[in-house]
Amino acid sequence: MTCQTYSLFVLSVIMIYFGRFGNSLVLAQLQKDIDQLKADFNSSHSDVADGGPIFTDKLVNWTEKNEKRIILSQIVSMYLKMLENTDKSKAHVRHISEELYTLKSSLPDGLKKVKDLMDLEKLQMSDLKIQRKAVNELFSVLQKLVETSASRKRKRSQFQRTCNC
């Protein structure tokens, strides 16, 4: 896969993943629109390959469905932010934006979850007040971890009982 096709690939993965496009005719039109957008951005320029992909390599580490929804919602938001500053009078730009907005509406919680992660990163764990609060919450956090772990073990053992592998 060349660097020029990364945008199409990521957009296609996003749209197919969320079941938005089962129709190959719609994907074919979207591919044409993206090809026009590539021309608008001169994405065949040699610097596109510098540093590798910006989105597709991030998708590899996000394996569970709910995890993927979080990262894909952020990627959709980034595309929408990028398209805000483009010429909306062009039909292909409008079409891509509309499809992305439709996808974004099906991902209402992604941004909140990412914000929660960013808030955790900002916590000053050297602050004594933060440390006190953290210690007070430690047992509850451990309980959640144990519940989550036990739930996964239960699901695995149930799957092994029902699976004729």
Summary of the structure (lengths in Angstrom):
residues: 165
radius of gyration: 20.9
end to end distance: 34.5
largest distance: 59.3
contacts: 388
relative contact order: 0.10
helix: 75%
strand: 0%
